[in-house]
Amino acid sequence: MFLKLNHQNLEAYKVSQSLLVDCYKISYTLPDHENFNMISQLRRAALSNVLNIAEGASRKSETERKRFFEIARGSVVEIDAILDAAAALDYLKNIPLDQLGLIYKTHLNW
C-alpha cells in the first residue's frame, strides 16, 4: 500500500484482501487445538491468495500472470475446503458460510 502499485486497483485484489480479513476473523473462532493445523493453514491460504494476485499483476508476460492468478484461485479453493472441514466438525456454528460464499463467488465471477 505504501508504494501505490497497480495491483491495488484490481477488483480481485480488493476482494482477496476482504477474504483475508474474513478468514482471520473466522480463524479466531476456531478451537485452540487447531492452532497448528486448520488455523495456520487457513491463514496461509488466505495470504497466499492475496500475494499471488499481487505478484501476478506485476508480471509482464500474460502466461506468467495467468499462472499466478491460477495459483491464487487454488488458494481460494483451499480456503473453501478448510471451511467445509471446519463446518463438518461443528466449529462454525455461528458463521454464515453460505452468505460469505455468495459474496466472494459473485465478486470472483465463479
PDB file as gemmi writes it, atoms N, CA and C in Angstrom:
CRYST1    1.000    1.000    1.000  90.00  90.00  90.00 P 1                      
ATOM      1  N   MET A   1       0.823  -1.184   0.000  1.00  0.00           N  
ATOM      2  CA  MET A   1       0.000   0.000   0.000  1.00  0.00           C  
ATOM      3  C   MET A   1       0.870   1.253   0.000  1.00  0.00           C  
ATOM      4  N   PHE A   2       1.976   1.197   0.640  1.00  0.00           N  
ATOM      5  CA  PHE A   2       2.827   2.377   0.718  1.00  0.00           C  
ATOM      6  C   PHE A   2       3.440   2.719  -0.632  1.00  0.00           C  
ATOM      7  N   LEU A   3       3.488   1.758  -1.575  1.00  0.00           N  
ATOM      8  CA  LEU A   3       4.059   2.024  -2.891  1.00  0.00           C  
ATOM      9  C   LEU A   3       3.028   2.459  -3.928  1.00  0.00           C  
ATOM     10  N   LYS A   4       1.744   2.247  -3.654  1.00  0.00           N  
ATOM     11  CA  LYS A   4       0.666   2.614  -4.582  1.00  0.00           C  
ATOM     12  C   LYS A   4       0.874   1.964  -5.956  1.00  0.00           C  
ATOM     13  N   LEU A   5       0.924   0.639  -5.975  1.00  0.00           N  
ATOM     14  CA  LEU A   5       1.139  -0.098  -7.215  1.00  0.00           C  
ATOM     15  C   LEU A   5      -0.190  -0.478  -7.860  1.00  0.00           C  
ATOM     16  N   ASN A   6      -0.126  -0.872  -9.128  1.00  0.00           N  
ATOM     17  CA  ASN A   6      -1.334  -1.127  -9.911  1.00  0.00           C  
ATOM     18  C   ASN A   6      -2.193  -2.277  -9.399  1.00  0.00           C  
ATOM     19  N   HIS A   7      -1.603  -3.276  -8.781  1.00  0.00           N  
ATOM     20  CA  HIS A   7      -2.404  -4.420  -8.340  1.00  0.00           C  
ATOM     21  C   HIS A   7      -3.470  -4.006  -7.328  1.00  0.00           C  
ATOM     22  N   GLN A   8      -3.246  -2.908  -6.645  1.00  0.00           N  
ATOM     23  CA  GLN A   8      -4.202  -2.438  -5.641  1.00  0.00           C  
ATOM     24  C   GLN A   8      -5.498  -1.940  -6.271  1.00  0.00           C  
ATOM     25  N   ASN A   9      -5.480  -1.690  -7.573  1.00  0.00           N  
ATOM     26  CA  ASN A   9      -6.681  -1.248  -8.271  1.00  0.00           C  
ATOM     27  C   ASN A   9      -7.512  -2.409  -8.805  1.00  0.00           C  
ATOM     28  N   LEU A  10      -6.962  -3.600  -8.785  1.00  0.00           N  
ATOM     29  CA  LEU A  10      -7.690  -4.765  -9.290  1.00  0.00           C  
ATOM     30  C   LEU A  10      -8.814  -5.159  -8.345  1.00  0.00           C  
ATOM     31  N   GLU A  11      -9.976  -5.433  -8.910  1.00  0.00           N  
ATOM     32  CA  GLU A  11     -11.109  -5.880  -8.097  1.00  0.00           C  
ATOM     33  C   GLU A  11     -10.769  -7.187  -7.385  1.00  0.00           C  
ATOM     34  N   ALA A  12     -10.094  -8.097  -8.077  1.00  0.00           N  
ATOM     35  CA  ALA A  12      -9.727  -9.382  -7.460  1.00  0.00           C  
ATOM     36  C   ALA A  12      -8.830  -9.175  -6.247  1.00  0.00           C  
ATOM     37  N   TYR A  13      -7.944  -8.200  -6.308  1.00  0.00           N  
ATOM     38  CA  TYR A  13      -7.063  -7.914  -5.172  1.00  0.00           C  
ATOM     39  C   TYR A  13      -7.867  -7.382  -3.988  1.00  0.00           C  
ATOM     40  N   LYS A  14      -8.788  -6.458  -4.276  1.00  0.00           N  
ATOM     41  CA  LYS A  14      -9.620  -5.887  -3.212  1.00  0.00           C  
ATOM     42  C   LYS A  14     -10.474  -6.969  -2.549  1.00  0.00           C  
ATOM     43  N   VAL A  15     -11.050  -7.839  -3.367  1.00  0.00           N  
ATOM     44  CA  VAL A  15     -11.880  -8.926  -2.836  1.00  0.00           C  
ATOM     45  C   VAL A  15     -11.020  -9.897  -2.034  1.00  0.00           C  
ATOM     46  N   SER A  16      -9.824 -10.193  -2.531  1.00  0.00           N  
ATOM     47  CA  SER A  16      -8.955 -11.131  -1.813  1.00  0.00           C  
ATOM     48  C   SER A  16      -8.500 -10.550  -0.476  1.00  0.00           C  
ATOM     49  N   GLN A  17      -8.314  -9.242  -0.412  1.00  0.00           N  
ATOM     50  CA  GLN A  17      -7.968  -8.592   0.862  1.00  0.00           C  
ATOM     51  C   GLN A  17      -9.125  -8.749   1.853  1.00  0.00           C  
ATOM     52  N   SER A  18     -10.334  -8.577   1.362  1.00  0.00           N  
ATOM     53  CA  SER A  18     -11.511  -8.730   2.207  1.00  0.00           C  
ATOM     54  C   SER A  18     -11.651 -10.177   2.684  1.00  0.00           C  
ATOM     55  N   LEU A  19     -11.389 -11.121   1.772  1.00  0.00           N  
ATOM     56  CA  LEU A  19     -11.433 -12.535   2.138  1.00  0.00           C  
ATOM     57  C   LEU A  19     -10.371 -12.853   3.193  1.00  0.00           C  
ATOM     58  N   LEU A  20      -9.203 -12.276   3.054  1.00  0.00           N  
ATOM     59  CA  LEU A  20      -8.131 -12.458   4.035  1.00  0.00           C  
ATOM     60  C   LEU A  20      -8.596 -12.029   5.423  1.00  0.00           C  
ATOM     61  N   VAL A  21      -9.201 -10.862   5.502  1.00  0.00           N  
ATOM     62  CA  VAL A  21      -9.687 -10.351   6.788  1.00  0.00           C  
ATOM     63  C   VAL A  21     -10.754 -11.293   7.353  1.00  0.00           C  
ATOM     64  N   ASP A  22     -11.684 -11.726   6.506  1.00  0.00           N  
ATOM     65  CA  ASP A  22     -12.730 -12.642   6.971  1.00  0.00           C  
ATOM     66  C   ASP A  22     -12.140 -13.963   7.453  1.00  0.00           C  
ATOM     67  N   CYS A  23     -11.155 -14.474   6.738  1.00  0.00           N  
ATOM     68  CA  CYS A  23     -10.518 -15.739   7.151  1.00  0.00           C  
ATOM     69  C   CYS A  23      -9.820 -15.584   8.503  1.00  0.00           C  
ATOM     70  N   TYR A  24      -9.159 -14.472   8.707  1.00  0.00           N  
ATOM     71  CA  TYR A  24      -8.522 -14.247  10.003  1.00  0.00           C  
ATOM     72  C   TYR A  24      -9.558 -14.150  11.109  1.00  0.00           C  
ATOM     73  N   LYS A  25     -10.662 -13.461  10.837  1.00  0.00           N  
ATOM     74  CA  LYS A  25     -11.724 -13.368  11.841  1.00  0.00           C  
ATOM     75  C   LYS A  25     -12.289 -14.746  12.159  1.00  0.00           C  
ATOM     76  N   ILE A  26     -12.509 -15.544  11.134  1.00  0.00           N  
ATOM     77  CA  ILE A  26     -13.008 -16.908  11.346  1.00  0.00           C  
ATOM     78  C   ILE A  26     -11.992 -17.726  12.125  1.00  0.00           C  
ATOM     79  N   SER A  27     -10.719 -17.548  11.814  1.00  0.00           N  
ATOM     80  CA  SER A  27      -9.680 -18.341  12.490  1.00  0.00           C  
ATOM     81  C   SER A  27      -9.660 -18.086  13.995  1.00  0.00           C  
ATOM     82  N   TYR A  28     -10.054 -16.882  14.410  1.00  0.00           N  
ATOM     83  CA  TYR A  28     -10.093 -16.574  15.839  1.00  0.00           C  
ATOM     84  C   TYR A  28     -11.205 -17.332  16.559  1.00  0.00           C  
ATOM     85  N   THR A  29     -12.197 -17.812  15.803  1.00  0.00           N  
ATOM     86  CA  THR A  29     -13.307 -18.547  16.420  1.00  0.00           C  
ATOM     87  C   THR A  29     -13.040 -20.048  16.496  1.00  0.00           C  
ATOM     88  N   LEU A  30     -12.013 -20.511  15.819  1.00  0.00           N  
ATOM     89  CA  LEU A  30     -11.705 -21.944  15.816  1.00  0.00           C  
ATOM     90  C   LEU A  30     -11.069 -22.355  17.139  1.00  0.00           C  
ATOM     91  N   PRO A  31     -11.228 -23.619  17.514  1.00  0.00           N  
ATOM     92  CA  PRO A  31     -10.665 -24.068  18.797  1.00  0.00           C  
ATOM     93  C   PRO A  31      -9.138 -23.988  18.826  1.00  0.00           C  
ATOM     94  N   ASP A  32      -8.616 -23.738  19.996  1.00  0.00           N  
ATOM     95  CA  ASP A  32      -7.164 -23.595  20.172  1.00  0.00           C  
ATOM     96  C   ASP A  32      -6.381 -24.821  19.716  1.00  0.00           C  
ATOM     97  N   HIS A  33      -6.969 -26.007  19.859  1.00  0.00           N  
ATOM     98  CA  HIS A  33      -6.223 -27.208  19.470  1.00  0.00           C  
ATOM     99  C   HIS A  33      -6.014 -27.294  17.953  1.00  0.00           C  
ATOM    100  N   GLU A  34      -6.657 -26.417  17.188  1.00  0.00           N  
ATOM    101  CA  GLU A  34      -6.451 -26.362  15.738  1.00  0.00           C  
ATOM    102  C   GLU A  34      -5.407 -25.307  15.348  1.00  0.00           C  
ATOM    103  N   ASN A  35      -4.739 -24.740  16.331  1.00  0.00           N  
ATOM    104  CA  ASN A  35      -3.815 -23.637  16.082  1.00  0.00           C  
ATOM    105  C   ASN A  35      -2.724 -23.973  15.068  1.00  0.00           C  
ATOM    106  N   PHE A  36      -2.158 -25.157  15.135  1.00  0.00           N  
ATOM    107  CA  PHE A  36      -1.049 -25.500  14.238  1.00  0.00           C  
ATOM    108  C   PHE A  36      -1.510 -26.310  13.042  1.00  0.00           C  
ATOM    109  N   ASN A  37      -2.800 -26.486  12.892  1.00  0.00           N  
ATOM    110  CA  ASN A  37      -3.347 -27.227  11.767  1.00  0.00           C  
ATOM    111  C   ASN A  37      -4.264 -26.328  10.943  1.00  0.00           C  
ATOM    112  N   MET A  38      -5.526 -26.378  11.261  1.00  0.00           N  
ATOM    113  CA  MET A  38      -6.530 -25.687  10.468  1.00  0.00           C  
ATOM    114  C   MET A  38      -6.344 -24.168  10.481  1.00  0.00           C  
ATOM    115  N   ILE A  39      -6.061 -23.603  11.616  1.00  0.00           N  
ATOM    116  CA  ILE A  39      -5.929 -22.148  11.724  1.00  0.00           C  
ATOM    117  C   ILE A  39      -4.759 -21.640  10.882  1.00  0.00           C  
ATOM    118  N   SER A  40      -3.609 -22.257  11.042  1.00  0.00           N  
ATOM    119  CA  SER A  40      -2.444 -21.779  10.285  1.00  0.00           C  
ATOM    120  C   SER A  40      -2.619 -22.026   8.791  1.00  0.00           C  
ATOM    121  N   GLN A  41      -3.242 -23.135   8.425  1.00  0.00           N  
ATOM    122  CA  GLN A  41      -3.444 -23.427   7.005  1.00  0.00           C  
ATOM    123  C   GLN A  41      -4.439 -22.441   6.382  1.00  0.00           C  
ATOM    124  N   LEU A  42      -5.491 -22.107   7.111  1.00  0.00           N  
ATOM    125  CA  LEU A  42      -6.479 -21.136   6.622  1.00  0.00           C  
ATOM    126  C   LEU A  42      -5.821 -19.776   6.409  1.00  0.00           C  
ATOM    127  N   ARG A  43      -5.042 -19.359   7.356  1.00  0.00           N  
ATOM    128  CA  ARG A  43      -4.367 -18.064   7.239  1.00  0.00           C  
ATOM    129  C   ARG A  43      -3.354 -18.055   6.096  1.00  0.00           C  
ATOM    130  N   ARG A  44      -2.598 -19.146   5.964  1.00  0.00           N  
ATOM    131  CA  ARG A  44      -1.614 -19.221   4.876  1.00  0.00           C  
ATOM    132  C   ARG A  44      -2.285 -19.185   3.511  1.00  0.00           C  
ATOM    133  N   ALA A  45      -3.391 -19.918   3.367  1.00  0.00           N  
ATOM    134  CA  ALA A  45      -4.097 -19.943   2.082  1.00  0.00           C  
ATOM    135  C   ALA A  45      -4.666 -18.563   1.752  1.00  0.00           C  
ATOM    136  N   ALA A  46      -5.222 -17.889   2.743  1.00  0.00           N  
ATOM    137  CA  ALA A  46      -5.788 -16.558   2.516  1.00  0.00           C  
ATOM    138  C   ALA A  46      -4.696 -15.561   2.128  1.00  0.00           C  
ATOM    139  N   LEU A  47      -3.570 -15.629   2.795  1.00  0.00           N  
ATOM    140  CA  LEU A  47      -2.460 -14.733   2.472  1.00  0.00           C  
ATOM    141  C   LEU A  47      -1.858 -15.077   1.111  1.00  0.00           C  
ATOM    142  N   SER A  48      -1.738 -16.365   0.815  1.00  0.00           N  
ATOM    143  CA  SER A  48      -1.216 -16.797  -0.476  1.00  0.00           C  
ATOM    144  C   SER A  48      -2.076 -16.267  -1.616  1.00  0.00           C  
ATOM    145  N   ASN A  49      -3.376 -16.278  -1.428  1.00  0.00           N  
ATOM    146  CA  ASN A  49      -4.294 -15.750  -2.434  1.00  0.00           C  
ATOM    147  C   ASN A  49      -3.966 -14.286  -2.739  1.00  0.00           C  
ATOM    148  N   VAL A  50      -3.861 -13.481  -1.718  1.00  0.00           N  
ATOM    149  CA  VAL A  50      -3.555 -12.049  -1.885  1.00  0.00           C  
ATOM    150  C   VAL A  50      -2.191 -11.856  -2.554  1.00  0.00           C  
ATOM    151  N   LEU A  51      -1.199 -12.570  -2.067  1.00  0.00           N  
ATOM    152  CA  LEU A  51       0.159 -12.388  -2.573  1.00  0.00           C  
ATOM    153  C   LEU A  51       0.301 -12.817  -4.030  1.00  0.00           C  
ATOM    154  N   ASN A  52      -0.366 -13.894  -4.412  1.00  0.00           N  
ATOM    155  CA  ASN A  52      -0.272 -14.347  -5.800  1.00  0.00           C  
ATOM    156  C   ASN A  52      -0.993 -13.413  -6.760  1.00  0.00           C  
ATOM    157  N   ILE A  53      -2.086 -12.816  -6.324  1.00  0.00           N  
ATOM    158  CA  ILE A  53      -2.748 -11.818  -7.173  1.00  0.00           C  
ATOM    159  C   ILE A  53      -1.832 -10.608  -7.349  1.00  0.00           C  
ATOM    160  N   ALA A  54      -1.232 -10.156  -6.264  1.00  0.00           N  
ATOM    161  CA  ALA A  54      -0.324  -9.010  -6.347  1.00  0.00           C  
ATOM    162  C   ALA A  54       0.871  -9.320  -7.239  1.00  0.00           C  
ATOM    163  N   GLU A  55       1.477 -10.475  -7.037  1.00  0.00           N  
ATOM    164  CA  GLU A  55       2.654 -10.810  -7.841  1.00  0.00           C  
ATOM    165  C   GLU A  55       2.291 -11.038  -9.301  1.00  0.00           C  
ATOM    166  N   GLY A  56       1.169 -11.691  -9.535  1.00  0.00           N  
ATOM    167  CA  GLY A  56       0.727 -11.918 -10.908  1.00  0.00           C  
ATOM    168  C   GLY A  56       0.491 -10.618 -11.655  1.00  0.00           C  
ATOM    169  N   ALA A  57      -0.073  -9.642 -10.963  1.00  0.00           N  
ATOM    170  CA  ALA A  57      -0.350  -8.353 -11.589  1.00  0.00           C  
ATOM    171  C   ALA A  57       0.933  -7.639 -12.016  1.00  0.00           C  
ATOM    172  N   SER A  58       2.036  -7.980 -11.388  1.00  0.00           N  
ATOM    173  CA  SER A  58       3.298  -7.309 -11.713  1.00  0.00           C  
ATOM    174  C   SER A  58       4.030  -7.954 -12.893  1.00  0.00           C  
ATOM    175  N   ARG A  59       3.561  -9.115 -13.339  1.00  0.00           N  
ATOM    176  CA  ARG A  59       4.249  -9.828 -14.416  1.00  0.00           C  
ATOM    177  C   ARG A  59       3.933  -9.228 -15.781  1.00  0.00           C  
ATOM    178  N   LYS A  60       4.951  -9.138 -16.618  1.00  0.00           N  
ATOM    179  CA  LYS A  60       4.784  -8.589 -17.963  1.00  0.00           C  
ATOM    180  C   LYS A  60       4.149  -9.608 -18.914  1.00  0.00           C  
ATOM    181  N   SER A  61       4.513 -10.841 -18.760  1.00  0.00           N  
ATOM    182  CA  SER A  61       4.026 -11.904 -19.633  1.00  0.00           C  
ATOM    183  C   SER A  61       2.618 -12.343 -19.225  1.00  0.00           C  
ATOM    184  N   GLU A  62       1.724 -12.441 -20.190  1.00  0.00           N  
ATOM    185  CA  GLU A  62       0.357 -12.881 -19.903  1.00  0.00           C  
ATOM    186  C   GLU A  62       0.353 -14.311 -19.371  1.00  0.00           C  
ATOM    187  N   THR A  63       1.234 -15.140 -19.876  1.00  0.00           N  
ATOM    188  CA  THR A  63       1.322 -16.523 -19.418  1.00  0.00           C  
ATOM    189  C   THR A  63       1.702 -16.582 -17.944  1.00  0.00           C  
ATOM    190  N   GLU A  64       2.693 -15.803 -17.564  1.00  0.00           N  
ATOM    191  CA  GLU A  64       3.103 -15.756 -16.156  1.00  0.00           C  
ATOM    192  C   GLU A  64       2.001 -15.197 -15.276  1.00  0.00           C  
ATOM    193  N   ARG A  65       1.369 -14.142 -15.750  1.00  0.00           N  
ATOM    194  CA  ARG A  65       0.289 -13.503 -14.995  1.00  0.00           C  
ATOM    195  C   ARG A  65      -0.838 -14.507 -14.731  1.00  0.00           C  
ATOM    196  N   LYS A  66      -1.244 -15.213 -15.776  1.00  0.00           N  
ATOM    197  CA  LYS A  66      -2.310 -16.203 -15.633  1.00  0.00           C  
ATOM    198  C   LYS A  66      -1.919 -17.302 -14.656  1.00  0.00           C  
ATOM    199  N   ARG A  67      -0.666 -17.700 -14.682  1.00  0.00           N  
ATOM    200  CA  ARG A  67      -0.195 -18.761 -13.773  1.00  0.00           C  
ATOM    201  C   ARG A  67      -0.339 -18.319 -12.313  1.00  0.00           C  
ATOM    202  N   PHE A  68       0.066 -17.116 -12.000  1.00  0.00           N  
ATOM    203  CA  PHE A  68      -0.071 -16.622 -10.628  1.00  0.00           C  
ATOM    204  C   PHE A  68      -1.544 -16.507 -10.228  1.00  0.00           C  
ATOM    205  N   PHE A  69      -2.378 -16.074 -11.168  1.00  0.00           N  
ATOM    206  CA  PHE A  69      -3.804 -15.966 -10.871  1.00  0.00           C  
ATOM    207  C   PHE A  69      -4.422 -17.350 -10.651  1.00  0.00           C  
ATOM    208  N   GLU A  70      -3.946 -18.345 -11.383  1.00  0.00           N  
ATOM    209  CA  GLU A  70      -4.426 -19.721 -11.172  1.00  0.00           C  
ATOM    210  C   GLU A  70      -4.014 -20.242  -9.797  1.00  0.00           C  
ATOM    211  N   ILE A  71      -2.806 -19.919  -9.385  1.00  0.00           N  
ATOM    212  CA  ILE A  71      -2.352 -20.319  -8.047  1.00  0.00           C  
ATOM    213  C   ILE A  71      -3.215 -19.631  -6.990  1.00  0.00           C  
ATOM    214  N   ALA A  72      -3.529 -18.355  -7.204  1.00  0.00           N  
ATOM    215  CA  ALA A  72      -4.404 -17.628  -6.274  1.00  0.00           C  
ATOM    216  C   ALA A  72      -5.769 -18.293  -6.207  1.00  0.00           C  
ATOM    217  N   ARG A  73      -6.285 -18.697  -7.353  1.00  0.00           N  
ATOM    218  CA  ARG A  73      -7.586 -19.374  -7.385  1.00  0.00           C  
ATOM    219  C   ARG A  73      -7.513 -20.680  -6.604  1.00  0.00           C  
ATOM    220  N   GLY A  74      -6.410 -21.388  -6.735  1.00  0.00           N  
ATOM    221  CA  GLY A  74      -6.224 -22.621  -5.970  1.00  0.00           C  
ATOM    222  C   GLY A  74      -6.259 -22.376  -4.473  1.00  0.00           C  
ATOM    223  N   SER A  75      -5.733 -21.253  -4.049  1.00  0.00           N  
ATOM    224  CA  SER A  75      -5.772 -20.907  -2.623  1.00  0.00           C  
ATOM    225  C   SER A  75      -7.200 -20.673  -2.152  1.00  0.00           C  
ATOM    226  N   VAL A  76      -8.029 -20.087  -3.014  1.00  0.00           N  
ATOM    227  CA  VAL A  76      -9.434 -19.882  -2.649  1.00  0.00           C  
ATOM    228  C   VAL A  76     -10.142 -21.227  -2.519  1.00  0.00           C  
ATOM    229  N   VAL A  77      -9.825 -22.153  -3.407  1.00  0.00           N  
ATOM    230  CA  VAL A  77     -10.404 -23.496  -3.319  1.00  0.00           C  
ATOM    231  C   VAL A  77      -9.946 -24.169  -2.023  1.00  0.00           C  
ATOM    232  N   GLU A  78      -8.699 -23.956  -1.657  1.00  0.00           N  
ATOM    233  CA  GLU A  78      -8.170 -24.492  -0.402  1.00  0.00           C  
ATOM    234  C   GLU A  78      -8.920 -23.904   0.798  1.00  0.00           C  
ATOM    235  N   ILE A  79      -9.167 -22.612   0.768  1.00  0.00           N  
ATOM    236  CA  ILE A  79      -9.937 -21.967   1.839  1.00  0.00           C  
ATOM    237  C   ILE A  79     -11.317 -22.601   1.943  1.00  0.00           C  
ATOM    238  N   ASP A  80     -11.951 -22.806   0.801  1.00  0.00           N  
ATOM    239  CA  ASP A  80     -13.282 -23.414   0.775  1.00  0.00           C  
ATOM    240  C   ASP A  80     -13.254 -24.807   1.409  1.00  0.00           C  
ATOM    241  N   ALA A  81     -12.247 -25.597   1.079  1.00  0.00           N  
ATOM    242  CA  ALA A  81     -12.137 -26.946   1.635  1.00  0.00           C  
ATOM    243  C   ALA A  81     -11.899 -26.914   3.148  1.00  0.00           C  
ATOM    244  N   ILE A  82     -11.089 -25.981   3.598  1.00  0.00           N  
ATOM    245  CA  ILE A  82     -10.825 -25.842   5.036  1.00  0.00           C  
ATOM    246  C   ILE A  82     -12.110 -25.469   5.763  1.00  0.00           C  
ATOM    247  N   LEU A  83     -12.861 -24.528   5.199  1.00  0.00           N  
ATOM    248  CA  LEU A  83     -14.104 -24.107   5.844  1.00  0.00           C  
ATOM    249  C   LEU A  83     -15.148 -25.220   5.814  1.00  0.00           C  
ATOM    250  N   ASP A  84     -15.153 -26.035   4.753  1.00  0.00           N  
ATOM    251  CA  ASP A  84     -16.037 -27.210   4.711  1.00  0.00           C  
ATOM    252  C   ASP A  84     -15.697 -28.165   5.856  1.00  0.00           C  
ATOM    253  N   ALA A  85     -14.413 -28.414   6.045  1.00  0.00           N  
ATOM    254  CA  ALA A  85     -13.981 -29.315   7.116  1.00  0.00           C  
ATOM    255  C   ALA A  85     -14.340 -28.740   8.481  1.00  0.00           C  
ATOM    256  N   ALA A  86     -14.119 -27.455   8.651  1.00  0.00           N  
ATOM    257  CA  ALA A  86     -14.435 -26.801   9.929  1.00  0.00           C  
ATOM    258  C   ALA A  86     -15.939 -26.864  10.209  1.00  0.00           C  
ATOM    259  N   ALA A  87     -16.742 -26.675   9.179  1.00  0.00           N  
ATOM    260  CA  ALA A  87     -18.195 -26.762   9.344  1.00  0.00           C  
ATOM    261  C   ALA A  87     -18.608 -28.185   9.695  1.00  0.00           C  
ATOM    262  N   ALA A  88     -17.999 -29.170   9.056  1.00  0.00           N  
ATOM    263  CA  ALA A  88     -18.316 -30.568   9.337  1.00  0.00           C  
ATOM    264  C   ALA A  88     -17.970 -30.951  10.776  1.00  0.00           C  
ATOM    265  N   LEU A  89     -16.984 -30.282  11.330  1.00  0.00           N  
ATOM    266  CA  LEU A  89     -16.580 -30.530  12.714  1.00  0.00           C  
ATOM    267  C   LEU A  89     -17.343 -29.643  13.707  1.00  0.00           C  
ATOM    268  N   ASP A  90     -18.331 -28.922  13.219  1.00  0.00           N  
ATOM    269  CA  ASP A  90     -19.162 -28.012  14.029  1.00  0.00           C  
ATOM    270  C   ASP A  90     -18.363 -26.882  14.669  1.00  0.00           C  
ATOM    271  N   TYR A  91     -17.324 -26.429  13.994  1.00  0.00           N  
ATOM    272  CA  TYR A  91     -16.541 -25.314  14.507  1.00  0.00           C  
ATOM    273  C   TYR A  91     -17.136 -23.960  14.120  1.00  0.00           C  
ATOM    274  N   LEU A  92     -18.029 -23.948  13.135  1.00  0.00           N  
ATOM    275  CA  LEU A  92     -18.503 -22.685  12.565  1.00  0.00           C  
ATOM    276  C   LEU A  92     -20.004 -22.501  12.750  1.00  0.00           C  
ATOM    277  N   LYS A  93     -20.498 -22.811  13.912  1.00  0.00           N  
ATOM    278  CA  LYS A  93     -21.938 -22.784  14.164  1.00  0.00           C  
ATOM    279  C   LYS A  93     -22.571 -21.411  13.949  1.00  0.00           C  
ATOM    280  N   ASN A  94     -21.902 -20.354  14.291  1.00  0.00           N  
ATOM    281  CA  ASN A  94     -22.483 -19.010  14.216  1.00  0.00           C  
ATOM    282  C   ASN A  94     -21.960 -18.185  13.053  1.00  0.00           C  
ATOM    283  N   ILE A  95     -21.346 -18.824  12.074  1.00  0.00           N  
ATOM    284  CA  ILE A  95     -20.773 -18.098  10.942  1.00  0.00           C  
ATOM    285  C   ILE A  95     -21.579 -18.429   9.685  1.00  0.00           C  
ATOM    286  N   PRO A  96     -22.139 -17.416   9.038  1.00  0.00           N  
ATOM    287  CA  PRO A  96     -22.984 -17.641   7.851  1.00  0.00           C  
ATOM    288  C   PRO A  96     -22.148 -17.933   6.600  1.00  0.00           C  
ATOM    289  N   LEU A  97     -21.665 -19.162   6.472  1.00  0.00           N  
ATOM    290  CA  LEU A  97     -20.797 -19.509   5.349  1.00  0.00           C  
ATOM    291  C   LEU A  97     -21.493 -19.365   4.005  1.00  0.00           C  
ATOM    292  N   ASP A  98     -22.778 -19.673   3.934  1.00  0.00           N  
ATOM    293  CA  ASP A  98     -23.490 -19.537   2.659  1.00  0.00           C  
ATOM    294  C   ASP A  98     -23.463 -18.088   2.184  1.00  0.00           C  
ATOM    295  N   GLN A  99     -23.707 -17.174   3.085  1.00  0.00           N  
ATOM    296  CA  GLN A  99     -23.702 -15.747   2.752  1.00  0.00           C  
ATOM    297  C   GLN A  99     -22.290 -15.310   2.363  1.00  0.00           C  
ATOM    298  N   LEU A 100     -21.309 -15.748   3.119  1.00  0.00           N  
ATOM    299  CA  LEU A 100     -19.916 -15.405   2.836  1.00  0.00           C  
ATOM    300  C   LEU A 100     -19.506 -15.944   1.467  1.00  0.00           C  
ATOM    301  N   GLY A 101     -19.856 -17.188   1.185  1.00  0.00           N  
ATOM    302  CA  GLY A 101     -19.514 -17.793  -0.101  1.00  0.00           C  
ATOM    303  C   GLY A 101     -20.164 -17.085  -1.265  1.00  0.00           C  
ATOM    304  N   LEU A 102     -21.409 -16.676  -1.099  1.00  0.00           N  
ATOM    305  CA  LEU A 102     -22.118 -15.983  -2.161  1.00  0.00           C  
ATOM    306  C   LEU A 102     -21.451 -14.650  -2.488  1.00  0.00           C  
ATOM    307  N   ILE A 103     -21.024 -13.950  -1.464  1.00  0.00           N  
ATOM    308  CA  ILE A 103     -20.352 -12.660  -1.671  1.00  0.00           C  
ATOM    309  C   ILE A 103     -19.094 -12.854  -2.514  1.00  0.00           C  
ATOM    310  N   TYR A 104     -18.261 -13.805  -2.156  1.00  0.00           N  
ATOM    311  CA  TYR A 104     -16.988 -13.987  -2.862  1.00  0.00           C  
ATOM    312  C   TYR A 104     -17.171 -14.631  -4.219  1.00  0.00           C  
ATOM    313  N   LYS A 105     -18.110 -15.547  -4.322  1.00  0.00           N  
ATOM    314  CA  LYS A 105     -18.364 -16.184  -5.610  1.00  0.00           C  
ATOM    315  C   LYS A 105     -18.836 -15.149  -6.628  1.00  0.00           C  
ATOM    316  N   THR A 106     -19.670 -14.225  -6.195  1.00  0.00           N  
ATOM    317  CA  THR A 106     -20.168 -13.163  -7.071  1.00  0.00           C  
ATOM    318  C   THR A 106     -19.028 -12.245  -7.510  1.00  0.00           C  
ATOM    319  N   HIS A 107     -18.182 -11.841  -6.585  1.00  0.00           N  
ATOM    320  CA  HIS A 107     -17.083 -10.931  -6.903  1.00  0.00           C  
ATOM    321  C   HIS A 107     -16.013 -11.586  -7.770  1.00  0.00           C  
ATOM    322  N   LEU A 108     -15.833 -12.884  -7.600  1.00  0.00           N  
ATOM    323  CA  LEU A 108     -14.781 -13.565  -8.355  1.00  0.00           C  
ATOM    324  C   LEU A 108     -15.295 -14.158  -9.668  1.00  0.00           C  
ATOM    325  N   ASN A 109     -16.594 -13.983  -9.937  1.00  0.00           N  
ATOM    326  CA  ASN A 109     -17.204 -14.468 -11.173  1.00  0.00           C  
ATOM    327  C   ASN A 109     -17.012 -15.961 -11.382  1.00  0.00           C  
ATOM    328  N   TRP A 110     -17.230 -16.741 -10.345  1.00  0.00           N  
ATOM    329  CA  TRP A 110     -17.101 -18.204 -10.457  1.00  0.00           C  
ATOM    330  C   TRP A 110     -18.446 -18.834 -10.548  1.00  0.00           C  
TER     331      TRP A 110                                                      
END                                                                             
